[in-house]
């Protein structure tokens, strides 16, 4: 199992660059399940898979999180589970499937970013030992970070618990993710995430365990998942490593290998420059 060294973790830079949060990992397109605050809803139809731990409609399932700016992985927000795999569950503790119904995190957030806000909801599959409120807080932090997608000067986000939404972030068991993503022809194999229609499907296994590269900082990997999949929703495709020793782009399928890049979970760096690489089909 690969473990990040000091240099690798420095590149991850989970610590929020400001009072806001981080940014999200990949995307796939699929219609989201209905469901308002505190209510269960049926699973959505129509998929696209993302990176980090996600599958993509126009490609193979993506893997691995991306890293962002420099900084320490410490100081990550709490989200119902520890940020370190050593303190968290093992793979045998994660349920393979669930009911396919969801509870929506209550409340709402302030708008972040300068463009017209994309309204999003955060849902957690029923029966999981996760707080929808805590998960929503982490997602807010990620999408609000100045190294996230709002750094493009056009993207803006606002979490809601009811009414019209542009996309939904859903944390679900591997079986439920496979079912929803599979409706759109994506094979997530019980392992990866996807973005289908307006649903960002987050595999519970990846949310809790990350990948070997990020096993020491699961919270940072969550930022990669969100940034990668939301990046797909915004229209960004996969890219490769820009060169040995350089930060891995958030839109790189890091779960498939780092190719010489160092871990990074953010779309933009501290100077507001997009972290990217050569386009990958």
LUMDRENGU-962411 format. One record per residue (C-alpha): x, y negated, z; residue number from 0. Coordinates in steps of 0.5 Angstrom, whole numbers, always signed. Each point is the difference from the previous one (the first is absolute). Example, Ala and Ser with C-alpha at 12.3 -4.5 7.8 and 13.67 -1.06 7.14 Angstrom:
<sites>
site x: +25 y: +9 z: +16 num: 0
site x: +2 y: -7 z: -2 num: 1
</sites>
This chain:
<sites>
site x: +0 y: +0 z: +0 num: 0
site x: +3 y: -7 z: -2 num: 1
site x: +0 y: -5 z: +6 num: 2
site x: +2 y: -7 z: -1 num: 3
site x: +6 y: -3 z: +2 num: 4
site x: +1 y: -7 z: +3 num: 5
site x: +1 y: -3 z: -7 num: 6
site x: -7 y: +3 z: -2 num: 7
site x: -4 y: -2 z: +5 num: 8
site x: +3 y: -7 z: +0 num: 9
site x: -3 y: +0 z: -8 num: 10
site x: -7 y: +2 z: +3 num: 11
site x: -1 y: -6 z: +4 num: 12
site x: -7 y: +2 z: +2 num: 13
site x: +0 y: -6 z: +5 num: 14
site x: -5 y: -5 z: -2 num: 15
site x: +4 y: -6 z: -3 num: 16
site x: -5 y: -5 z: +3 num: 17
site x: -7 y: +1 z: +4 num: 18
site x: -3 y: +4 z: -5 num: 19
site x: +1 y: +7 z: -2 num: 20
site x: +3 y: +4 z: -6 num: 21
site x: -2 y: +2 z: -7 num: 22
site x: -3 y: +6 z: -3 num: 23
site x: +2 y: +6 z: -4 num: 24
site x: -3 y: +3 z: -6 num: 25
site x: -6 y: +0 z: -4 num: 26
site x: -5 y: +5 z: -3 num: 27
site x: -7 y: -2 z: -3 num: 28
site x: -6 y: +3 z: +3 num: 29
site x: -7 y: -2 z: +2 num: 30
site x: +0 y: -1 z: +8 num: 31
site x: -5 y: +4 z: +5 num: 32
site x: -5 y: -5 z: +2 num: 33
site x: -1 y: -1 z: +8 num: 34
site x: +0 y: -6 z: +4 num: 35
site x: +3 y: -2 z: +7 num: 36
site x: +0 y: +6 z: +4 num: 37
site x: -4 y: +4 z: -4 num: 38
site x: +1 y: +6 z: -4 num: 39
site x: +0 y: +1 z: -8 num: 40
site x: +1 y: +5 z: -5 num: 41
site x: +6 y: +1 z: -4 num: 42
site x: +2 y: -5 z: -6 num: 43
site x: +0 y: +3 z: -7 num: 44
site x: +5 y: -2 z: -5 num: 45
site x: +8 y: +0 z: +1 num: 46
site x: +7 y: -2 z: -1 num: 47
site x: +6 y: +2 z: +3 num: 48
site x: +5 y: -4 z: +3 num: 49
site x: +7 y: +0 z: +3 num: 50
site x: +4 y: +2 z: +6 num: 51
site x: -5 y: +5 z: +2 num: 52
site x: -5 y: -1 z: -6 num: 53
site x: -2 y: +2 z: -7 num: 54
site x: -1 y: -4 z: -5 num: 55
site x: -6 y: +0 z: -6 num: 56
site x: +5 y: -1 z: -5 num: 57
site x: +5 y: +4 z: +2 num: 58
site x: +3 y: +6 z: +5 num: 59
site x: -1 y: -1 z: +8 num: 60
site x: +4 y: -5 z: +2 num: 61
site x: +5 y: +0 z: +6 num: 62
site x: +3 y: -3 z: +6 num: 63
site x: +0 y: -7 z: +2 num: 64
site x: +4 y: -6 z: -2 num: 65
site x: +4 y: -5 z: +4 num: 66
site x: +0 y: -7 z: +0 num: 67
site x: +5 y: -5 z: +4 num: 68
site x: +5 y: +0 z: +5 num: 69
site x: -2 y: +1 z: +7 num: 70
site x: -1 y: +5 z: +5 num: 71
site x: -5 y: +5 z: +0 num: 72
site x: -2 y: -2 z: +7 num: 73
site x: -6 y: -4 z: +2 num: 74
site x: -5 y: +3 z: -4 num: 75
site x: -7 y: -1 z: +2 num: 76
site x: -3 y: +6 z: +3 num: 77
site x: -6 y: +4 z: -3 num: 78
site x: -2 y: +5 z: +4 num: 79
site x: +6 y: +5 z: -1 num: 80
site x: +7 y: -1 z: +2 num: 81
site x: +5 y: -3 z: -6 num: 82
site x: +5 y: +6 z: +1 num: 83
site x: -1 y: +7 z: -2 num: 84
site x: +3 y: +2 z: +6 num: 85
site x: -5 y: -2 z: +4 num: 86
site x: -6 y: +1 z: -4 num: 87
site x: -3 y: +7 z: -3 num: 88
site x: +3 y: +5 z: -4 num: 89
site x: -3 y: +3 z: -6 num: 90
site x: -4 y: +5 z: +3 num: 91
site x: -4 y: -5 z: +4 num: 92
site x: -3 y: -3 z: -6 num: 93
site x: -7 y: +3 z: -2 num: 94
site x: +0 y: +2 z: -7 num: 95
site x: -7 y: -2 z: -2 num: 96
site x: -5 y: -5 z: +3 num: 97
site x: -8 y: -1 z: -1 num: 98
site x: +2 y: -5 z: -5 num: 99
site x: -4 y: -6 z: +3 num: 100
site x: +3 y: -6 z: +3 num: 101
site x: +0 y: -5 z: +6 num: 102
site x: +1 y: -7 z: -2 num: 103
site x: +4 y: -5 z: +4 num: 104
site x: -4 y: -5 z: +3 num: 105
site x: +1 y: -8 z: -1 num: 106
site x: +4 y: -4 z: -5 num: 107
site x: +7 y: -3 z: -1 num: 108
site x: +2 y: -7 z: -2 num: 109
site x: +1 y: -1 z: -7 num: 110
site x: +8 y: +1 z: -2 num: 111
site x: +3 y: -3 z: -7 num: 112
site x: -1 y: -6 z: -4 num: 113
site x: -5 y: +3 z: -5 num: 114
site x: -7 y: +3 z: +0 num: 115
site x: -1 y: +5 z: +5 num: 116
site x: -1 y: +7 z: -1 num: 117
site x: -4 y: +3 z: +5 num: 118
site x: +1 y: +6 z: +3 num: 119
site x: -2 y: +5 z: +5 num: 120
site x: +4 y: +5 z: +4 num: 121
site x: -4 y: +7 z: +1 num: 122
site x: +3 y: +6 z: +4 num: 123
site x: -3 y: +7 z: -1 num: 124
site x: -5 y: +2 z: +6 num: 125
site x: +3 y: +5 z: +5 num: 126
site x: +7 y: -2 z: -1 num: 127
site x: +4 y: -2 z: +7 num: 128
site x: +1 y: -7 z: -3 num: 129
site x: -3 y: -7 z: +1 num: 130
site x: -3 y: -3 z: -6 num: 131
site x: +2 y: -7 z: +4 num: 132
site x: +7 y: +2 z: +1 num: 133
site x: +1 y: +2 z: -7 num: 134
site x: -3 y: -6 z: -3 num: 135
site x: +4 y: -4 z: +4 num: 136
site x: +6 y: +3 z: -3 num: 137
site x: -2 y: -1 z: -7 num: 138
site x: -2 y: -7 z: +2 num: 139
site x: +7 y: -1 z: +2 num: 140
site x: +3 y: +3 z: -6 num: 141
site x: -4 y: -4 z: -5 num: 142
site x: +1 y: -6 z: +4 num: 143
site x: +8 y: +0 z: +0 num: 144
site x: +3 y: -5 z: -5 num: 145
site x: +4 y: +5 z: -3 num: 146
site x: -6 y: +4 z: -2 num: 147
site x: -4 y: -2 z: -7 num: 148
site x: -2 y: -6 z: +3 num: 149
site x: +7 y: -3 z: -2 num: 150
site x: -2 y: +0 z: -7 num: 151
site x: -4 y: -6 z: +1 num: 152
site x: -7 y: +3 z: -3 num: 153
site x: -2 y: +6 z: +4 num: 154
site x: -4 y: -2 z: +7 num: 155
site x: -3 y: +5 z: +4 num: 156
site x: -6 y: +0 z: +6 num: 157
site x: -2 y: +6 z: +4 num: 158
site x: -8 y: +1 z: +1 num: 159
site x: -4 y: +5 z: +3 num: 160
site x: -6 y: -1 z: -5 num: 161
site x: -3 y: -3 z: -6 num: 162
site x: +3 y: +0 z: -7 num: 163
site x: +7 y: +3 z: +0 num: 164
site x: +6 y: +0 z: -5 num: 165
site x: +3 y: +6 z: +2 num: 166
site x: +0 y: +5 z: +6 num: 167
site x: +6 y: +3 z: +4 num: 168
site x: -2 y: +7 z: +3 num: 169
site x: +4 y: +4 z: +4 num: 170
site x: -2 y: +7 z: -1 num: 171
site x: +2 y: +8 z: +1 num: 172
site x: +4 y: +3 z: -6 num: 173
site x: -6 y: +4 z: -2 num: 174
site x: -4 y: -6 z: +0 num: 175
site x: +5 y: -4 z: -4 num: 176
site x: +1 y: +6 z: -5 num: 177
site x: -8 y: +0 z: -1 num: 178
site x: -1 y: -8 z: -1 num: 179
site x: +7 y: +0 z: -5 num: 180
site x: -2 y: +6 z: -3 num: 181
site x: -7 y: -3 z: -3 num: 182
site x: +5 y: -4 z: -4 num: 183
site x: +4 y: +5 z: -2 num: 184
site x: +6 y: -1 z: +5 num: 185
site x: +4 y: +6 z: +3 num: 186
site x: +2 y: -3 z: +7 num: 187
site x: +1 y: +7 z: +2 num: 188
site x: -1 y: -1 z: +7 num: 189
site x: +6 y: -5 z: +1 num: 190
site x: -1 y: -6 z: -3 num: 191
site x: -4 y: -7 z: -1 num: 192
site x: -4 y: -2 z: -6 num: 193
site x: -3 y: -7 z: -2 num: 194
site x: -7 y: +2 z: -4 num: 195
site x: -5 y: -5 z: -2 num: 196
site x: +0 y: -5 z: +6 num: 197
site x: +2 y: +5 z: +5 num: 198
site x: +7 y: +0 z: +3 num: 199
site x: +0 y: +8 z: +3 num: 200
site x: +6 y: +1 z: +5 num: 201
site x: +1 y: +7 z: +2 num: 202
site x: +0 y: +1 z: +7 num: 203
site x: +7 y: +4 z: +0 num: 204
site x: +3 y: -6 z: -3 num: 205
site x: -2 y: -5 z: +5 num: 206
site x: +2 y: +4 z: +6 num: 207
site x: +6 y: +4 z: -3 num: 208
site x: +3 y: -5 z: -5 num: 209
site x: +5 y: +4 z: -4 num: 210
site x: +7 y: +2 z: +1 num: 211
site x: +3 y: -6 z: -1 num: 212
site x: -4 y: -4 z: +4 num: 213
site x: -1 y: +5 z: +5 num: 214
site x: +3 y: -5 z: +6 num: 215
site x: -4 y: -5 z: -2 num: 216
site x: -7 y: +2 z: -2 num: 217
site x: -3 y: -7 z: +1 num: 218
site x: +4 y: -3 z: -5 num: 219
site x: -2 y: +6 z: -5 num: 220
site x: -7 y: -2 z: +1 num: 221
site x: +1 y: -7 z: -3 num: 222
site x: +3 y: +3 z: -6 num: 223
site x: -6 y: +4 z: -1 num: 224
site x: -4 y: -6 z: +1 num: 225
site x: +4 y: -4 z: -5 num: 226
site x: +1 y: +5 z: -5 num: 227
site x: -7 y: +2 z: -1 num: 228
site x: -3 y: -7 z: +1 num: 229
site x: +5 y: -2 z: -5 num: 230
site x: -3 y: +5 z: -5 num: 231
site x: -7 y: -3 z: +1 num: 232
site x: +3 y: -7 z: -2 num: 233
site x: +3 y: +3 z: -6 num: 234
site x: +7 y: +2 z: +1 num: 235
site x: +3 y: +6 z: -2 num: 236
site x: +6 y: +5 z: +2 num: 237
site x: +7 y: -2 z: -1 num: 238
site x: +6 y: +3 z: +2 num: 239
site x: +7 y: -2 z: +4 num: 240
site x: +3 y: -6 z: -3 num: 241
site x: +7 y: +3 z: +2 num: 242
site x: +4 y: +3 z: +6 num: 243
site x: +0 y: -3 z: +6 num: 244
site x: -6 y: -5 z: -2 num: 245
site x: -7 y: +0 z: +4 num: 246
site x: -5 y: +5 z: -3 num: 247
site x: -6 y: -4 z: -3 num: 248
site x: -6 y: +1 z: +4 num: 249
site x: -3 y: +3 z: -7 num: 250
site x: +5 y: +5 z: +0 num: 251
site x: -2 y: +7 z: +1 num: 252
site x: +5 y: +1 z: +6 num: 253
site x: -3 y: +6 z: +2 num: 254
site x: +3 y: +3 z: -6 num: 255
site x: +7 y: -2 z: +2 num: 256
site x: +4 y: -6 z: +1 num: 257
site x: +4 y: +0 z: -6 num: 258
site x: +6 y: -4 z: +4 num: 259
site x: -5 y: -5 z: +2 num: 260
site x: +0 y: -2 z: +7 num: 261
site x: -7 y: +0 z: +4 num: 262
site x: -5 y: -6 z: -1 num: 263
site x: -7 y: +0 z: +1 num: 264
site x: -1 y: -7 z: -2 num: 265
site x: -2 y: -3 z: -7 num: 266
site x: +4 y: -6 z: +1 num: 267
site x: +6 y: -2 z: +4 num: 268
site x: +1 y: -6 z: +5 num: 269
site x: +2 y: -5 z: -6 num: 270
site x: -7 y: +2 z: -3 num: 271
site x: +3 y: +4 z: -6 num: 272
site x: -3 y: +6 z: -3 num: 273
site x: +3 y: +6 z: +2 num: 274
site x: -1 y: +4 z: -6 num: 275
site x: +4 y: +5 z: -5 num: 276
site x: -1 y: +3 z: -7 num: 277
site x: -7 y: +2 z: -2 num: 278
site x: -1 y: +7 z: +1 num: 279
site x: -6 y: +4 z: -5 num: 280
</sites>
